[in-house]
Amino acid sequence: MQYALLAYGRSDTLRAATAPIDDTTAAVLARPYVTGWVRLHADESATTLRKSEGKTLLTDGPFIDSKEYLAGLIIIEADDLDGALAVAHELQDVRSGGALEVRPVIEGMFRGA
């Protein structure tokens, strides 16, 4: 089963996200159960689309006002939630803070590279 690990971090620490990934994190992301991942630019780079009264409205910036923002997305293969949590724990150990949210992916909805 596929799980998405949504990586959250504080806005001020995400500015360093364009720096190269350290070797320890790169080693975890290179494991066979990681089927894809992306890092996102800082929240200020977001553009949000909303539908209101039949019109699409564009807003610069993120949709929510929060202390932590989505910084990246990692797709993994795991037998069950316990396996996904074990992978998330390993990744959390090598990250420099923030949160990892673990969510199952709806079957057939992810197309990896």
HELIX and SHEET records of a PDB file:
HELIX    1   1 SER A   11  LEU A   14  1                                   4    
HELIX    2   2 ARG A   15  THR A   18  5                                   4    
HELIX    3   3 ASP A   23  LEU A   29  1                                   7    
HELIX    4   4 ASP A   43  SER A   45  5                                   3    
HELIX    5   5 LEU A   81  VAL A   94  1                                  14    
SHEET    1   A 4 VAL A  34  ARG A  39  0                                        
SHEET    2   A 4 GLU A  68  GLU A  77 -1                                        
SHEET    3   A 4 GLN A   2  ARG A  10 -1                                        
SHEET    4   A 4 ALA A  99  PRO A 104 -1                                        
SHEET    1   B 2 THR A  47  SER A  52  0                                        
SHEET    2   B 2 LYS A  55  ASP A  60 -1                                        
END                                                                             
